Amino acid sequence: MKKEIIKEKDKTLIGLDIMLYVIYAVVGYILLRVSDVVSFDSVDCASPLLYMFGFFSLLTYFLNRRKDDYEQLFFGFINIVTATFLLVNAYYPNAGFVMADALLIYSIAIVLNKGYHTKKLLEKGDINFFVKLPMTVILTILGVLVVANIYNKIDVGNTILGYYFLVFGLISLLEPLMYILLSNNGIAAWLTMLTLDEKETKKEAPRKVKEIVNKKPIKKITIDNDEDEEEKDVKEEPIKEETKEEVKEEETSLEQESKKKRKKRRKKKKTQVQVIENE
């Protein structure tokens, strides 16, 4: 699994994510406080807020460019598209249903965005997968609960919208904080050990593959003589299904025999020379 140590620059970039989700939580808290005092149209309020969130998401992406990570970019587009949907349908008679439809689109798009990047982390073998997956599951549950309640209780759409932004901000705030925890060597090593596959850790010894040789090659052996060099072609009968290793062994044996013959001839010549000298 891939382990990334958070550097100083990365800490700054994670700080941008933290600021974005803090803004979500603060906006949600303000909506809850205001909705208790003043009655306002949730559609007219949510549209500019989502445009603002979209702007900050895109800003975070361009300041916090990570390789093969487009989550914040897609998140910004999701906010902008949802805000545009609310703006276009702002004059629809039943504003409650428009708000409910917008939150449904918003929740599904966010879950798909999170799920897609979770899958990419899993394929890469990145330990950040352990952070992204629970966040995706929790945000899915949050979306289901909010959408189910807002369709049943359209009159309190402002309160539900405030709760949604508040809880969404707090849950999402856990993600960058957990990334900081993953910078700890002990935690990262433990998570890495959980994901190791036994098949990957065991290194199989390379197997020797024997190649089948249909015919034995013709080997030329040169027998050295002090006066003449004689070349003899040693031809062997073809043997089927013989391995290269056996062929090499026979070649070396033939070479050894030729060397022995050379030595014997030299010894004979030396003895002849000695006999002549003695005479």
DRENPA-3360 file (N, C-alpha, C; in nm, 2 decimals, always signed):
BEGIN
1 = MKKEIIKE = +0.08/-0.12/+0.00/+0.00/+0.00/+0.00/+0.09/+0.12/+0.00 ~ +0.04/+0.23/-0.06/+0.11/+0.35/-0.07/+0.10/+0.43/+0.06 ~ +0.21/+0.48/+0.11/+0.20/+0.56/+0.23/+0.26/+0.70/+0.20 ~ +0.19/+0.80/+0.23/+0.24/+0.94/+0.20/+0.26/+1.01/+0.33 ~ +0.38/+1.07/+0.35/+0.40/+1.15/+0.47/+0.37/+1.29/+0.44 ~ +0.29/+1.35/+0.53/+0.24/+1.49/+0.51/+0.36/+1.59/+0.53 ~ +0.39/+1.66/+0.43/+0.50/+1.76/+0.44/+0.43/+1.90/+0.48 ~ +0.52/+1.99/+0.50/+0.48/+2.13/+0.54/+0.38/+2.19/+0.44;
9 = KDKTLIGL = +0.41/+2.17/+0.32/+0.32/+2.23/+0.21/+0.18/+2.15/+0.22 ~ +0.18/+2.02/+0.24/+0.06/+1.94/+0.24/-0.02/+1.98/+0.36 ~ +0.04/+2.02/+0.48/-0.03/+2.06/+0.60/-0.11/+2.19/+0.57 ~ -0.04/+2.28/+0.49/-0.11/+2.41/+0.45/-0.23/+2.38/+0.36 ~ -0.21/+2.28/+0.27/-0.32/+2.25/+0.18/-0.44/+2.19/+0.25 ~ -0.41/+2.10/+0.35/-0.51/+2.04/+0.43/-0.58/+2.14/+0.51 ~ -0.51/+2.25/+0.55/-0.57/+2.36/+0.62/-0.68/+2.43/+0.54 ~ -0.67/+2.43/+0.40/-0.77/+2.49/+0.32/-0.90/+2.40/+0.32;
17 = DIMLYVIY = -0.88/+2.27/+0.32/-1.00/+2.18/+0.33/-1.07/+2.21/+0.46 ~ -0.99/+2.22/+0.57/-1.05/+2.24/+0.70/-1.13/+2.37/+0.70 ~ -1.08/+2.48/+0.64/-1.15/+2.61/+0.64/-1.28/+2.60/+0.56 ~ -1.27/+2.52/+0.45/-1.40/+2.51/+0.37/-1.51/+2.44/+0.45 ~ -1.47/+2.33/+0.52/-1.58/+2.26/+0.59/-1.62/+2.34/+0.72 ~ -1.53/+2.42/+0.77/-1.57/+2.50/+0.89/-1.68/+2.60/+0.84 ~ -1.66/+2.66/+0.72/-1.75/+2.75/+0.66/-1.89/+2.68/+0.65 ~ -1.89/+2.56/+0.60/-2.02/+2.48/+0.59/-2.09/+2.48/+0.73;
25 = AVVGYILL = -2.01/+2.44/+0.83/-2.07/+2.42/+0.97/-2.12/+2.55/+1.02 ~ -2.04/+2.66/+1.00/-2.08/+2.79/+1.05/-2.21/+2.84/+0.98 ~ -2.22/+2.82/+0.85/-2.34/+2.86/+0.77/-2.46/+2.78/+0.82 ~ -2.44/+2.65/+0.84/-2.55/+2.57/+0.89/-2.60/+2.62/+1.03 ~ -2.50/+2.65/+1.12/-2.54/+2.70/+1.25/-2.62/+2.83/+1.24 ~ -2.57/+2.92/+1.16/-2.64/+3.05/+1.14/-2.78/+3.03/+1.09 ~ -2.80/+2.94/+0.99/-2.93/+2.91/+0.94/-3.03/+2.86/+1.05 ~ -2.97/+2.78/+1.13/-3.06/+2.72/+1.24/-3.10/+2.83/+1.34;
33 = RVSDVVSF = -3.01/+2.92/+1.37/-3.04/+3.03/+1.46/-3.14/+3.13/+1.40 ~ -3.12/+3.16/+1.27/-3.20/+3.26/+1.20/-3.34/+3.21/+1.18 ~ -3.35/+3.08/+1.14/-3.48/+3.02/+1.11/-3.57/+3.01/+1.23 ~ -3.51/+3.02/+1.35/-3.60/+3.02/+1.47/-3.66/+3.16/+1.50 ~ -3.60/+3.26/+1.44/-3.64/+3.40/+1.46/-3.72/+3.45/+1.34 ~ -3.66/+3.43/+1.22/-3.72/+3.49/+1.10/-3.76/+3.38/+1.00 ~ -3.87/+3.40/+0.94/-3.91/+3.31/+0.83/-3.86/+3.36/+0.70 ~ -3.80/+3.27/+0.62/-3.74/+3.31/+0.49/-3.76/+3.19/+0.40;
41 = DSVDCASP = -3.74/+3.22/+0.27/-3.76/+3.12/+0.16/-3.63/+3.04/+0.15 ~ -3.63/+2.91/+0.17/-3.51/+2.83/+0.17/-3.44/+2.83/+0.03 ~ -3.53/+2.84/-0.08/-3.47/+2.83/-0.21/-3.39/+2.96/-0.24 ~ -3.45/+3.08/-0.20/-3.38/+3.20/-0.22/-3.25/+3.21/-0.14 ~ -3.25/+3.14/-0.03/-3.13/+3.15/+0.06/-3.02/+3.05/+0.02 ~ -3.07/+2.93/-0.03/-2.97/+2.82/-0.06/-2.89/+2.85/-0.19 ~ -2.96/+2.91/-0.28/-2.89/+2.93/-0.41/-2.76/+3.01/-0.40 ~ -2.76/+3.13/-0.34/-2.63/+3.20/-0.32/-2.53/+3.13/-0.23;
49 = LLYMFGFF = -2.58/+3.06/-0.13/-2.49/+2.99/-0.04/-2.42/+2.88/-0.12 ~ -2.49/+2.81/-0.21/-2.43/+2.70/-0.29/-2.33/+2.76/-0.39 ~ -2.36/+2.88/-0.44/-2.26/+2.94/-0.53/-2.14/+2.98/-0.45 ~ -2.15/+3.02/-0.33/-2.04/+3.06/-0.25/-1.96/+2.93/-0.22 ~ -2.03/+2.82/-0.18/-1.95/+2.70/-0.15/-1.88/+2.65/-0.28 ~ -1.95/+2.66/-0.39/-1.88/+2.62/-0.52/-1.76/+2.70/-0.55 ~ -1.76/+2.83/-0.52/-1.65/+2.92/-0.54/-1.53/+2.88/-0.45 ~ -1.56/+2.85/-0.32/-1.45/+2.81/-0.23/-1.40/+2.67/-0.26;
57 = SLLTYFLN = -1.49/+2.58/-0.31/-1.44/+2.45/-0.35/-1.34/+2.46/-0.47 ~ -1.38/+2.54/-0.57/-1.29/+2.55/-0.68/-1.16/+2.62/-0.64 ~ -1.17/+2.72/-0.55/-1.05/+2.79/-0.51/-0.96/+2.69/-0.43 ~ -1.02/+2.60/-0.35/-0.94/+2.50/-0.28/-0.88/+2.40/-0.37 ~ -0.95/+2.37/-0.48/-0.89/+2.27/-0.58/-0.76/+2.33/-0.64 ~ -0.78/+2.46/-0.69/-0.67/+2.52/-0.77/-0.55/+2.55/-0.68 ~ -0.57/+2.58/-0.55/-0.46/+2.60/-0.46/-0.41/+2.47/-0.40 ~ -0.49/+2.37/-0.41/-0.45/+2.24/-0.35/-0.45/+2.13/-0.45;
65 = RRKDDYEQ = -0.37/+2.15/-0.56/-0.37/+2.06/-0.67/-0.30/+1.93/-0.62 ~ -0.37/+1.82/-0.63/-0.30/+1.69/-0.60/-0.31/+1.60/-0.72 ~ -0.21/+1.52/-0.74/-0.21/+1.44/-0.86/-0.33/+1.34/-0.86 ~ -0.40/+1.33/-0.98/-0.51/+1.24/-1.00/-0.62/+1.26/-0.89 ~ -0.63/+1.37/-0.83/-0.74/+1.40/-0.73/-0.82/+1.52/-0.78 ~ -0.94/+1.49/-0.83/-1.03/+1.59/-0.88/-1.16/+1.60/-0.79 ~ -1.15/+1.56/-0.67/-1.27/+1.56/-0.59/-1.32/+1.70/-0.56 ~ -1.23/+1.79/-0.52/-1.27/+1.93/-0.49/-1.32/+2.00/-0.62;
73 = LFFGFINI = -1.27/+1.96/-0.73/-1.31/+2.02/-0.86/-1.45/+1.98/-0.89 ~ -1.48/+1.85/-0.88/-1.62/+1.80/-0.90/-1.71/+1.85/-0.79 ~ -1.66/+1.87/-0.67/-1.75/+1.92/-0.56/-1.79/+2.06/-0.59 ~ -1.70/+2.14/-0.65/-1.73/+2.28/-0.68/-1.84/+2.28/-0.79 ~ -1.82/+2.20/-0.89/-1.92/+2.19/-1.00/-2.06/+2.14/-0.95 ~ -2.06/+2.05/-0.85/-2.18/+2.00/-0.79/-2.26/+2.12/-0.73 ~ -2.18/+2.20/-0.65/-2.24/+2.32/-0.59/-2.30/+2.42/-0.69 ~ -2.23/+2.44/-0.79/-2.27/+2.54/-0.89/-2.39/+2.49/-0.97;
81 = VTATFLLV = -2.39/+2.36/-1.01/-2.50/+2.30/-1.08/-2.63/+2.30/-0.99 ~ -2.62/+2.27/-0.87/-2.73/+2.26/-0.78/-2.79/+2.41/-0.75 ~ -2.70/+2.50/-0.74/-2.74/+2.64/-0.72/-2.81/+2.69/-0.84 ~ -2.76/+2.66/-0.96/-2.83/+2.70/-1.08/-2.97/+2.63/-1.10 ~ -2.98/+2.51/-1.06/-3.11/+2.44/-1.06/-3.21/+2.51/-0.97 ~ -3.16/+2.56/-0.85/-3.25/+2.63/-0.76/-3.29/+2.77/-0.82 ~ -3.19/+2.83/-0.88/-3.21/+2.96/-0.94/-3.31/+2.96/-1.05 ~ -3.30/+2.85/-1.14/-3.39/+2.84/-1.25/-3.54/+2.81/-1.20;
89 = NAYYPNAG = -3.55/+2.73/-1.10/-3.68/+2.69/-1.05/-3.73/+2.77/-0.93 ~ -3.67/+2.89/-0.91/-3.70/+2.97/-0.79/-3.85/+3.02/-0.80 ~ -3.91/+3.03/-0.92/-4.04/+3.09/-0.93/-4.15/+2.97/-0.93 ~ -4.11/+2.85/-0.91/-4.20/+2.74/-0.91/-4.29/+2.76/-0.79 ~ -4.42/+2.73/-0.80/-4.52/+2.76/-0.69/-4.48/+2.68/-0.56 ~ -4.45/+2.56/-0.57/-4.42/+2.48/-0.45/-4.26/+2.48/-0.43 ~ -4.22/+2.58/-0.35/-4.07/+2.59/-0.33/-4.02/+2.48/-0.25 ~ -4.10/+2.42/-0.16/-4.05/+2.31/-0.08/-4.01/+2.19/-0.16;
97 = FVMADALL = -4.09/+2.15/-0.26/-4.05/+2.04/-0.35/-3.92/+2.07/-0.43 ~ -3.90/+2.20/-0.47/-3.78/+2.24/-0.54/-3.66/+2.22/-0.45 ~ -3.67/+2.26/-0.33/-3.56/+2.25/-0.23/-3.53/+2.10/-0.20 ~ -3.64/+2.02/-0.19/-3.62/+1.88/-0.17/-3.55/+1.81/-0.29 ~ -3.59/+1.85/-0.41/-3.53/+1.79/-0.53/-3.38/+1.83/-0.54 ~ -3.35/+1.96/-0.51/-3.22/+2.01/-0.51/-3.13/+1.93/-0.41 ~ -3.18/+1.91/-0.29/-3.10/+1.83/-0.19/-3.08/+1.69/-0.23 ~ -3.18/+1.63/-0.30/-3.17/+1.50/-0.35/-3.06/+1.49/-0.45;
105 = IYSIAIVL = -3.06/+1.58/-0.55/-2.95/+1.58/-0.65/-2.82/+1.61/-0.59 ~ -2.81/+1.70/-0.49/-2.69/+1.74/-0.43/-2.63/+1.62/-0.35 ~ -2.71/+1.55/-0.28/-2.67/+1.43/-0.20/-2.62/+1.32/-0.28 ~ -2.69/+1.29/-0.39/-2.65/+1.18/-0.48/-2.52/+1.21/-0.55 ~ -2.51/+1.33/-0.59/-2.38/+1.37/-0.66/-2.26/+1.37/-0.57 ~ -2.28/+1.41/-0.45/-2.17/+1.41/-0.35/-2.12/+1.27/-0.32 ~ -2.22/+1.18/-0.30/-2.19/+1.04/-0.27/-2.12/+0.97/-0.39 ~ -2.17/+1.00/-0.51/-2.10/+0.95/-0.63/-1.96/+1.00/-0.64;
113 = NKGYHTKK = -1.94/+1.13/-0.61/-1.80/+1.19/-0.62/-1.71/+1.12/-0.52 ~ -1.76/+1.11/-0.40/-1.68/+1.04/-0.29/-1.65/+0.90/-0.33 ~ -1.76/+0.83/-0.37/-1.74/+0.68/-0.41/-1.64/+0.66/-0.52 ~ -1.64/+0.75/-0.62/-1.55/+0.73/-0.73/-1.40/+0.75/-0.69 ~ -1.38/+0.85/-0.60/-1.24/+0.87/-0.56/-1.20/+0.77/-0.45 ~ -1.30/+0.71/-0.38/-1.26/+0.60/-0.29/-1.22/+0.48/-0.37 ~ -1.29/+0.45/-0.48/-1.25/+0.34/-0.56/-1.11/+0.36/-0.62 ~ -1.08/+0.48/-0.66/-0.95/+0.51/-0.72/-0.84/+0.49/-0.62;
121 = LLEKGDIN = -0.86/+0.53/-0.49/-0.76/+0.50/-0.39/-0.74/+0.36/-0.36 ~ -0.85/+0.28/-0.37/-0.84/+0.14/-0.34/-0.76/+0.07/-0.45 ~ -0.78/+0.11/-0.58/-0.71/+0.05/-0.69/-0.56/+0.09/-0.68 ~ -0.53/+0.21/-0.63/-0.39/+0.25/-0.62/-0.32/+0.18/-0.50 ~ -0.40/+0.13/-0.41/-0.34/+0.08/-0.29/-0.30/+0.19/-0.19 ~ -0.37/+0.30/-0.19/-0.34/+0.41/-0.10/-0.41/+0.39/+0.03 ~ -0.34/+0.41/+0.15/-0.40/+0.39/+0.28/-0.50/+0.50/+0.31 ~ -0.51/+0.61/+0.23/-0.61/+0.71/+0.25/-0.75/+0.66/+0.22;
129 = FFVKLPMT = -0.75/+0.54/+0.16/-0.88/+0.47/+0.14/-0.96/+0.45/+0.27 ~ -0.88/+0.42/+0.38/-0.95/+0.40/+0.51/-1.01/+0.52/+0.56 ~ -0.98/+0.64/+0.51/-1.04/+0.76/+0.56/-1.16/+0.79/+0.47 ~ -1.14/+0.77/+0.34/-1.24/+0.81/+0.24/-1.37/+0.72/+0.25 ~ -1.35/+0.59/+0.27/-1.46/+0.50/+0.27/-1.56/+0.53/+0.38 ~ -1.52/+0.54/+0.51/-1.62/+0.57/+0.61/-1.69/+0.71/+0.59 ~ -1.62/+0.81/+0.53/-1.68/+0.94/+0.51/-1.79/+0.92/+0.40 ~ -1.76/+0.84/+0.30/-1.86/+0.81/+0.19/-1.99/+0.75/+0.25;
137 = VILTILGV = -1.97/+0.65/+0.34/-2.08/+0.58/+0.40/-2.16/+0.67/+0.49 ~ -2.10/+0.75/+0.57/-2.17/+0.84/+0.66/-2.24/+0.95/+0.58 ~ -2.18/+1.01/+0.48/-2.25/+1.11/+0.40/-2.37/+1.05/+0.32 ~ -2.36/+0.92/+0.29/-2.47/+0.85/+0.22/-2.59/+0.85/+0.32 ~ -2.56/+0.81/+0.44/-2.67/+0.80/+0.54/-2.73/+0.93/+0.57 ~ -2.64/+1.04/+0.58/-2.69/+1.17/+0.60/-2.78/+1.22/+0.49 ~ -2.74/+1.19/+0.37/-2.83/+1.23/+0.25/-2.96/+1.16/+0.26 ~ -2.97/+1.04/+0.29/-3.09/+0.96/+0.29/-3.18/+1.02/+0.40;
145 = LVVANIYN = -3.13/+1.04/+0.52/-3.21/+1.10/+0.63/-3.27/+1.24/+0.60 ~ -3.18/+1.32/+0.54/-3.22/+1.46/+0.51/-3.33/+1.46/+0.40 ~ -3.30/+1.39/+0.30/-3.40/+1.39/+0.18/-3.53/+1.33/+0.22 ~ -3.53/+1.22/+0.30/-3.66/+1.16/+0.35/-3.74/+1.26/+0.43 ~ -3.67/+1.33/+0.52/-3.74/+1.43/+0.61/-3.79/+1.55/+0.54 ~ -3.71/+1.60/+0.44/-3.75/+1.72/+0.38/-3.87/+1.70/+0.29 ~ -3.89/+1.58/+0.23/-4.01/+1.55/+0.15/-4.13/+1.54/+0.24 ~ -4.11/+1.49/+0.36/-4.22/+1.47/+0.45/-4.26/+1.60/+0.53;
153 = KIDVGNTI = -4.16/+1.68/+0.55/-4.18/+1.80/+0.62/-4.13/+1.92/+0.55 ~ -4.20/+1.96/+0.44/-4.16/+2.06/+0.35/-4.16/+2.20/+0.42 ~ -4.25/+2.22/+0.52/-4.27/+2.35/+0.59/-4.15/+2.39/+0.67 ~ -4.07/+2.29/+0.71/-3.95/+2.32/+0.80/-3.82/+2.30/+0.71 ~ -3.83/+2.33/+0.58/-3.72/+2.32/+0.49/-3.60/+2.40/+0.54 ~ -3.62/+2.52/+0.59/-3.51/+2.60/+0.64/-3.43/+2.53/+0.75 ~ -3.50/+2.48/+0.85/-3.43/+2.41/+0.96/-3.36/+2.29/+0.91 ~ -3.42/+2.21/+0.82/-3.35/+2.09/+0.77/-3.23/+2.13/+0.69;
161 = LGYYFLVF = -3.24/+2.24/+0.61/-3.12/+2.28/+0.54/-3.01/+2.32/+0.63 ~ -3.04/+2.39/+0.74/-2.94/+2.43/+0.83/-2.87/+2.31/+0.90 ~ -2.95/+2.22/+0.94/-2.90/+2.09/+1.00/-2.81/+2.02/+0.90 ~ -2.85/+2.02/+0.77/-2.77/+1.95/+0.67/-2.63/+2.01/+0.65 ~ -2.63/+2.14/+0.64/-2.50/+2.21/+0.62/-2.41/+2.19/+0.74 ~ -2.48/+2.20/+0.86/-2.40/+2.19/+0.99/-2.34/+2.05/+1.00 ~ -2.42/+1.95/+0.99/-2.37/+1.81/+1.00/-2.28/+1.78/+0.89 ~ -2.30/+1.82/+0.77/-2.22/+1.79/+0.65/-2.08/+1.85/+0.68;
169 = GLISLLEP = -2.07/+1.98/+0.73/-1.95/+2.04/+0.76/-1.87/+1.97/+0.87 ~ -1.94/+1.93/+0.97/-1.87/+1.86/+1.08/-1.82/+1.72/+1.04 ~ -1.90/+1.65/+0.97/-1.85/+1.52/+0.92/-1.73/+1.53/+0.82 ~ -1.75/+1.62/+0.73/-1.64/+1.64/+0.63/-1.51/+1.70/+0.70 ~ -1.53/+1.76/+0.81/-1.41/+1.82/+0.88/-1.33/+1.71/+0.94 ~ -1.39/+1.59/+0.96/-1.31/+1.48/+1.02/-1.21/+1.42/+0.92 ~ -1.24/+1.44/+0.79/-1.16/+1.38/+0.68/-1.02/+1.44/+0.68 ~ -1.00/+1.57/+0.67/-0.86/+1.62/+0.68/-0.79/+1.60/+0.81;
177 = LMYILLSN = -0.87/+1.59/+0.92/-0.81/+1.56/+1.05/-0.76/+1.42/+1.06 ~ -0.83/+1.33/+0.99/-0.78/+1.19/+0.99/-0.66/+1.17/+0.90 ~ -0.65/+1.26/+0.80/-0.53/+1.25/+0.71/-0.41/+1.29/+0.79 ~ -0.43/+1.39/+0.88/-0.31/+1.43/+0.97/-0.27/+1.31/+1.06 ~ -0.37/+1.23/+1.11/-0.34/+1.12/+1.19/-0.27/+1.01/+1.11 ~ -0.29/+1.00/+0.99/-0.23/+0.90/+0.90/-0.08/+0.93/+0.88 ~ -0.04/+1.06/+0.91/+0.10/+1.09/+0.90/+0.18/+1.03/+1.01 ~ +0.12/+0.98/+1.11/+0.19/+0.90/+1.22/+0.24/+0.77/+1.16;
185 = NGIAAWLT = +0.37/+0.74/+1.18/+0.43/+0.62/+1.12/+0.36/+0.50/+1.18 ~ +0.33/+0.49/+1.30/+0.28/+0.37/+1.36/+0.14/+0.34/+1.31 ~ +0.05/+0.44/+1.29/-0.08/+0.42/+1.24/-0.07/+0.38/+1.09 ~ +0.01/+0.45/+1.02/+0.03/+0.41/+0.87/+0.08/+0.27/+0.86 ~ +0.17/+0.23/+0.94/+0.23/+0.10/+0.93/+0.13/-0.01/+0.96 ~ +0.04/+0.02/+1.06/-0.06/-0.08/+1.10/-0.16/-0.09/+0.99 ~ -0.21/+0.02/+0.93/-0.30/+0.01/+0.82/-0.24/-0.06/+0.70 ~ -0.12/-0.04/+0.68/-0.05/-0.10/+0.57/-0.05/-0.25/+0.59;
193 = MLTLDEKE = -0.02/-0.30/+0.71/-0.02/-0.44/+0.74/-0.15/-0.51/+0.72 ~ -0.26/-0.43/+0.75/-0.39/-0.49/+0.73/-0.43/-0.52/+0.58 ~ -0.36/-0.44/+0.49/-0.40/-0.45/+0.35/-0.30/-0.54/+0.27 ~ -0.20/-0.59/+0.34/-0.10/-0.67/+0.27/-0.16/-0.80/+0.23 ~ -0.14/-0.85/+0.11/-0.19/-0.98/+0.07/-0.08/-1.08/+0.08 ~ -0.11/-1.20/+0.13/-0.01/-1.30/+0.15/+0.06/-1.34/+0.02 ~ -0.02/-1.34/-0.09/+0.04/-1.37/-0.22/+0.14/-1.27/-0.26 ~ +0.12/-1.15/-0.23/+0.22/-1.05/-0.27/+0.35/-1.05/-0.19;
201 = TKKEAPRK = +0.34/-1.09/-0.06/+0.46/-1.10/+0.02/+0.54/-1.22/+0.00 ~ +0.48/-1.33/-0.05/+0.56/-1.45/-0.08/+0.62/-1.43/-0.22 ~ +0.75/-1.44/-0.22/+0.82/-1.44/-0.35/+0.85/-1.58/-0.39 ~ +0.79/-1.61/-0.50/+0.81/-1.75/-0.55/+0.95/-1.76/-0.62 ~ +1.02/-1.87/-0.59/+1.15/-1.90/-0.66/+1.13/-1.92/-0.81 ~ +1.22/-1.86/-0.88/+1.20/-1.88/-1.03/+1.22/-2.02/-1.07 ~ +1.13/-2.07/-1.15/+1.14/-2.21/-1.20/+1.22/-2.22/-1.32 ~ +1.30/-2.33/-1.33/+1.38/-2.36/-1.44/+1.30/-2.42/-1.55;
209 = VKEIVNKK = +1.29/-2.36/-1.66/+1.21/-2.41/-1.77/+1.31/-2.48/-1.87 ~ +1.28/-2.61/-1.89/+1.37/-2.69/-1.98/+1.32/-2.68/-2.12 ~ +1.41/-2.64/-2.21/+1.37/-2.63/-2.35/+1.40/-2.77/-2.42 ~ +1.31/-2.81/-2.50/+1.33/-2.94/-2.57/+1.41/-2.92/-2.70 ~ +1.51/-2.99/-2.71/+1.59/-2.99/-2.84/+1.56/-3.11/-2.92 ~ +1.52/-3.10/-3.04/+1.48/-3.22/-3.12/+1.61/-3.29/-3.16 ~ +1.71/-3.22/-3.20/+1.83/-3.29/-3.26/+1.95/-3.23/-3.19 ~ +2.05/-3.32/-3.18/+2.18/-3.28/-3.12/+2.26/-3.20/-3.22;
217 = PIKKITID = +2.32/-3.10/-3.18/+2.40/-3.02/-3.27/+2.53/-3.09/-3.31 ~ +2.59/-3.06/-3.42/+2.72/-3.12/-3.46/+2.83/-3.04/-3.40 ~ +2.91/-3.10/-3.33/+3.02/-3.03/-3.26/+3.15/-3.06/-3.33 ~ +3.23/-2.96/-3.36/+3.36/-2.97/-3.42/+3.47/-2.96/-3.31 ~ +3.55/-3.06/-3.30/+3.66/-3.06/-3.20/+3.79/-3.06/-3.27 ~ +3.87/-2.97/-3.23/+4.01/-2.95/-3.29/+4.11/-3.01/-3.20 ~ +4.19/-3.10/-3.26/+4.29/-3.17/-3.18/+4.42/-3.11/-3.22 ~ +4.49/-3.05/-3.12/+4.61/-2.98/-3.14/+4.73/-3.08/-3.16;
225 = NDEDEEEK = +4.81/-3.06/-3.25/+4.93/-3.13/-3.27/+5.04/-3.03/-3.29 ~ +5.16/-3.07/-3.24/+5.27/-2.97/-3.26/+5.30/-2.94/-3.40 ~ +5.28/-3.04/-3.49/+5.31/-3.02/-3.63/+5.19/-2.99/-3.71 ~ +5.08/-3.06/-3.69/+4.96/-3.04/-3.77/+4.84/-3.02/-3.68 ~ +4.73/-2.96/-3.73/+4.61/-2.94/-3.66/+4.50/-3.02/-3.74 ~ +4.45/-3.12/-3.67/+4.35/-3.21/-3.74/+4.21/-3.17/-3.68 ~ +4.11/-3.15/-3.77/+3.98/-3.13/-3.73/+3.89/-3.25/-3.76 ~ +3.82/-3.29/-3.66/+3.73/-3.40/-3.67/+3.59/-3.36/-3.64;
233 = DVKEEPIK = +3.50/-3.40/-3.73/+3.36/-3.38/-3.71/+3.30/-3.49/-3.63 ~ +3.26/-3.46/-3.52/+3.20/-3.56/-3.43/+3.05/-3.55/-3.45 ~ +2.99/-3.65/-3.51/+2.84/-3.64/-3.53/+2.78/-3.75/-3.45 ~ +2.68/-3.71/-3.38/+2.60/-3.80/-3.29/+2.47/-3.83/-3.36 ~ +2.41/-3.94/-3.32/+2.28/-3.97/-3.37/+2.18/-3.88/-3.31 ~ +2.08/-3.84/-3.38/+1.98/-3.75/-3.32/+1.90/-3.82/-3.21 ~ +1.88/-3.75/-3.10/+1.81/-3.80/-2.99/+1.69/-3.71/-2.97 ~ +1.58/-3.76/-2.96/+1.46/-3.68/-2.94/+1.44/-3.64/-2.80;
241 = EETKEEVK = +1.38/-3.52/-2.78/+1.34/-3.47/-2.65/+1.46/-3.47/-2.55 ~ +1.56/-3.41/-2.59/+1.68/-3.40/-2.50/+1.70/-3.25/-2.46 ~ +1.73/-3.23/-2.34/+1.74/-3.10/-2.28/+1.87/-3.03/-2.32 ~ +1.87/-2.90/-2.30/+1.99/-2.82/-2.33/+2.10/-2.86/-2.23 ~ +2.06/-2.88/-2.10/+2.16/-2.91/-2.00/+2.23/-3.04/-2.03 ~ +2.16/-3.14/-2.08/+2.23/-3.27/-2.11/+2.32/-3.25/-2.23 ~ +2.28/-3.17/-2.33/+2.37/-3.14/-2.44/+2.50/-3.07/-2.40 ~ +2.49/-2.98/-2.31/+2.61/-2.91/-2.25/+2.70/-3.00/-2.18;
249 = EEETSLEQ = +2.64/-3.09/-2.10/+2.72/-3.19/-2.03/+2.80/-3.28/-2.12 ~ +2.74/-3.32/-2.23/+2.81/-3.41/-2.32/+2.91/-3.33/-2.40 ~ +2.89/-3.21/-2.43/+2.99/-3.13/-2.50/+3.11/-3.11/-2.41 ~ +3.09/-3.08/-2.28/+3.20/-3.06/-2.19/+3.28/-3.19/-2.18 ~ +3.21/-3.31/-2.17/+3.28/-3.43/-2.16/+3.37/-3.46/-2.28 ~ +3.31/-3.43/-2.40/+3.39/-3.44/-2.52/+3.52/-3.36/-2.52 ~ +3.50/-3.23/-2.48/+3.62/-3.14/-2.47/+3.72/-3.20/-2.37 ~ +3.68/-3.25/-2.26/+3.77/-3.31/-2.16/+3.85/-3.43/-2.22;
257 = ESKKKRKK = +3.78/-3.51/-2.30/+3.84/-3.63/-2.36/+3.95/-3.58/-2.46 ~ +3.91/-3.48/-2.54/+4.01/-3.43/-2.63/+4.14/-3.37/-2.56 ~ +4.12/-3.30/-2.45/+4.23/-3.25/-2.37/+4.32/-3.37/-2.32 ~ +4.26/-3.47/-2.28/+4.33/-3.59/-2.23/+4.42/-3.65/-2.34 ~ +4.36/-3.66/-2.46/+4.43/-3.71/-2.58/+4.55/-3.63/-2.61 ~ +4.53/-3.50/-2.60/+4.65/-3.41/-2.63/+4.76/-3.43/-2.53 ~ +4.72/-3.44/-2.40/+4.82/-3.46/-2.30/+4.90/-3.59/-2.32 ~ +4.83/-3.70/-2.36/+4.89/-3.83/-2.39/+4.99/-3.82/-2.50;
265 = RRKKKKTQ = +4.95/-3.75/-2.61/+5.04/-3.74/-2.72/+5.17/-3.66/-2.69 ~ +5.15/-3.55/-2.61/+5.27/-3.47/-2.57/+5.36/-3.56/-2.48 ~ +5.30/-3.64/-2.39/+5.39/-3.72/-2.31/+5.46/-3.82/-2.39 ~ +5.40/-3.88/-2.49/+5.47/-3.98/-2.58/+5.58/-3.91/-2.65 ~ +5.56/-3.79/-2.70/+5.67/-3.72/-2.77/+5.79/-3.69/-2.68 ~ +5.75/-3.65/-2.55/+5.86/-3.62/-2.46/+5.94/-3.75/-2.43 ~ +5.87/-3.86/-2.41/+5.94/-3.99/-2.38/+6.03/-4.03/-2.50 ~ +5.98/-4.01/-2.62/+6.06/-4.04/-2.74/+6.19/-3.95/-2.75;
273 = VQVIENE = +6.17/-3.82/-2.72/+6.28/-3.73/-2.72/+6.39/-3.78/-2.62 ~ +6.34/-3.81/-2.50/+6.43/-3.86/-2.39/+6.51/-3.98/-2.43 ~ +6.44/-4.08/-2.50/+6.51/-4.20/-2.54/+6.61/-4.17/-2.64 ~ +6.58/-4.08/-2.73/+6.68/-4.05/-2.84/+6.80/-3.98/-2.77 ~ +6.78/-3.89/-2.68/+6.89/-3.83/-2.61/+6.98/-3.93/-2.53 ~ +6.92/-4.03/-2.47/+6.99/-4.13/-2.40/+7.08/-4.21/-2.49 ~ +7.02/-4.24/-2.60/+7.10/-4.32/-2.70/+7.22/-4.24/-2.75;
% end
